[in-house]
Amino acid sequence: MLLFCLCIVTISFPCHCQGQKNNTKNSNFKQFVSSFETILPSINFKKFVSNKKHKDFLMSSKDAIRYLDMKMKDLYYWEGDEAMDPPHTVTQEKVDCTPTGVFKYSLNDSILILCTYQYKGEQDTTFVHLNTFNLKGKLLQKCFVGGNRNNPSEVISFVVLDRAHFKVFYFEENEEKVKRKAATYYYTIDYEITQQGHFIQKTKTSKNSLKDEVNYYYNYRANSDDPMNKY
């Protein structure tokens, strides 16, 4: 009889511990998500971040690795300075670049959308992603929707049209600039988010002309020809 009771206790312990582990993991994810500002679609990303009242936060490297599927090497970059005098030694500094949490909203009862931003010093590279998660904190998919992808001749931004649709704007320098008629070209790609949290590319437009240099379209400008101002 004693042996039988001991066996039952031994078998029960692992199940109890697994439950505690899952509850802790879910609790940690809820705490992580609670730091994101809640928005109601639709939004123009440029206009949203230009508002000084909006609240973003710098996430911890631990959370970036745990939830955004990032590696430690993704969370820093090296910044170097070369001495003017011989022997022209180069000093390097390790610079932190953990992502910033920007906003969140619910796609449905089981899928969350989180927007994150990351700046890396090499050529002022920026990355903005929309990330889909289930309620247990599993990253389902991420989509690059803003920044410049290490290309100073490119500006990318987006608008959230509704909970399941968004439009990405790609601004590119016109390298020919024939008679300065068009300093910049832009095109758009429409995306849909499925009820399971996956991104589907829908339509892509042809290129259109804009008069100003590409960097002019990096920030929100209310009285400009920026096509994003329609949203």
C-alpha positions in Angstrom: 0.0 0.0 0.0 2.8 2.4 0.8 4.6 1.6 -2.4 1.4 2.3 -4.4 1.0 5.8 -2.7 4.6 6.7 -3.4 4.2 5.9 -7.1 1.1 8.1 -7.4 2.9 11.0 -5.8 6.0 10.6 -8.0 3.8 10.6 -11.1 1.8 13.6 -10.0 4.7 16.0 -9.4 5.8 16.5 -13.1 2.3 17.4 -14.2 2.0 20.0 -11.4 5.3 21.6 -12.3 4.5 21.8 -16.0 1.3 23.6 -15.2 3.2 26.1 -13.1 5.8 26.6 -15.9 3.0 27.3 -18.5 1.3 29.7 -16.2 4.5 31.6 -15.6 5.3 31.8 -19.3 1.8 33.1 -20.1 2.0 35.6 -17.3 5.4 36.9 -18.6 4.0 37.3 -22.1 1.0 39.2 -20.8 3.3 41.5 -18.9 5.4 42.0 -22.0 2.4 42.8 -24.1 1.0 45.2 -21.5 3.9 47.6 -22.2 2.7 48.2 -25.7 0.4 51.1 -26.4 -3.0 49.9 -27.6 -4.3 51.4 -30.9 -7.5 51.1 -32.9 -6.9 50.7 -36.6 -6.6 52.5 -38.9 -3.3 54.5 -38.4 -0.7 56.2 -40.5 2.6 55.1 -39.0 4.5 58.3 -39.8 1.7 60.4 -38.3 1.5 58.1 -35.3 5.2 58.3 -34.3 5.2 62.1 -34.9 2.7 62.5 -32.1 4.7 63.3 -29.0 1.9 61.8 -26.8 2.5 58.3 -28.2 4.4 56.0 -25.8 6.9 53.5 -26.9 9.4 51.5 -24.7 12.8 49.9 -25.0 12.4 46.2 -24.4 14.9 44.1 -22.6 17.3 41.9 -24.5 15.8 38.9 -22.7 12.3 39.7 -24.0 13.7 40.4 -27.6 15.3 36.9 -27.6 12.4 35.2 -26.0 9.5 36.7 -28.0 10.9 38.1 -31.2 13.1 35.1 -32.1 16.3 37.3 -32.1 19.8 36.3 -31.3 22.2 38.1 -29.0 24.3 39.3 -32.0 21.1 41.0 -33.4 20.9 43.3 -30.3 24.1 45.3 -30.7 26.5 46.7 -33.3 30.0 47.9 -33.3 30.8 51.6 -33.8 34.4 52.5 -34.6 36.6 55.7 -34.7 39.9 55.9 -36.5 42.6 58.1 -35.0 43.8 60.9 -37.2 47.5 60.5 -36.4 49.6 57.4 -37.1 49.3 54.6 -36.5 45.6 55.3 -37.2 44.4 53.0 -34.5 40.7 52.1 -34.6 38.7 52.0 -31.4 35.4 50.2 -31.4 32.5 50.5 -29.0 29.7 47.9 -28.6 26.4 49.8 -28.9 23.1 48.3 -27.7 20.3 48.3 -30.2 17.5 46.3 -28.6 14.1 46.9 -30.3 11.5 49.3 -29.2 7.9 48.3 -28.7 5.6 50.7 -30.5 1.9 49.6 -30.5 -0.4 46.6 -30.4 -3.9 45.6 -31.3 -6.0 42.4 -31.5 -6.7 40.8 -34.8 -9.3 38.5 -33.3 -9.8 36.6 -30.0 -6.7 34.5 -30.5 -4.1 36.6 -32.4 -2.2 39.7 -31.4 -0.4 42.2 -33.7 2.7 43.9 -32.2 4.6 46.6 -33.9 8.4 46.9 -33.2 11.1 49.3 -34.2 14.9 48.8 -34.2 17.7 51.2 -35.0 21.2 50.0 -36.0 24.0 52.4 -36.4 25.4 51.0 -39.7 24.3 53.6 -42.3 21.5 54.6 -39.9 19.6 51.4 -40.6 16.1 51.1 -39.2 13.7 48.1 -39.2 10.0 48.3 -38.4 8.1 45.0 -38.2 4.5 43.9 -37.7 4.6 40.6 -35.7 1.8 38.2 -35.1 1.5 36.2 -31.9 -0.9 33.7 -30.4 -2.0 34.3 -26.9 0.6 32.0 -25.5 3.4 34.2 -26.7 4.4 32.2 -29.8 5.7 34.3 -32.7 3.8 33.2 -35.8 5.2 35.5 -38.4 6.8 38.9 -38.9 6.6 41.3 -41.8 9.0 44.1 -42.6 6.9 47.3 -43.0 9.2 50.3 -42.5 12.7 51.6 -42.3 15.4 51.6 -45.0 17.0 48.1 -44.9 20.6 49.5 -44.9 19.9 51.5 -48.0 20.1 55.3 -47.7 18.3 55.8 -51.0 15.2 54.1 -49.7 12.4 55.0 -47.3 9.6 52.5 -46.3 6.6 53.1 -44.2 3.0 51.8 -43.9 -0.6 52.4 -42.9 -2.8 50.0 -41.0 -6.1 50.1 -43.0 -8.1 47.9 -40.6 -7.4 45.0 -38.3 -6.7 42.6 -41.2 -5.2 44.8 -43.9 -2.2 47.2 -44.2 -0.5 49.0 -47.1 3.3 49.4 -47.3 4.8 52.4 -49.2 8.2 52.1 -50.8 10.0 55.4 -51.7 13.0 55.1 -53.9 15.5 57.6 -55.2 15.2 58.3 -59.0 18.9 57.9 -59.8 18.5 59.4 -63.3 16.4 62.4 -62.3 15.8 63.4 -65.8 15.4 67.2 -65.8 14.6 66.9 -62.1 11.0 66.1 -62.9 10.9 63.2 -60.5 13.4 63.1 -57.6 11.6 60.1 -56.1 9.5 57.2 -57.2 7.1 55.3 -55.0 4.9 52.2 -55.2 2.7 50.3 -52.7 2.0 46.7 -51.7 -1.2 45.7 -50.0 -1.2 42.9 -47.4 -3.8 40.8 -45.7 -3.5 39.1 -42.3 -5.3 35.8 -42.1 -7.3 34.8 -39.1 -4.5 32.4 -38.3 -2.0 35.3 -38.1 -0.2 34.9 -41.5 0.7 37.7 -44.0 -0.5 37.4 -47.6 0.7 39.8 -50.3 -2.3 41.0 -52.4 -1.7 43.8 -54.9 1.4 45.8 -56.0 1.1 49.1 -57.8 3.3 50.6 -60.6 5.7 53.3 -59.8 4.6 56.9 -59.4 6.6 60.2 -59.3 7.2 62.6 -56.4 9.0 65.9 -56.7 11.2 65.9 -53.5 14.3 63.9 -52.5 13.6 60.5 -51.0 14.7 61.5 -47.5 12.1 64.2 -47.5 9.5 61.4 -47.2 11.0 59.8 -44.1 8.9 61.9 -41.6 5.3 63.0 -41.6 4.7 66.3 -43.4 1.1 67.4 -43.4 1.3 69.8 -46.3 3.4 67.7 -48.7 2.7 65.5 -51.7 3.4 62.4 -49.6 0.8 59.8 -50.7 0.5 58.5 -47.2 -1.2 61.7 -46.2 -4.4 60.4 -47.7 -4.7 58.0 -44.7 
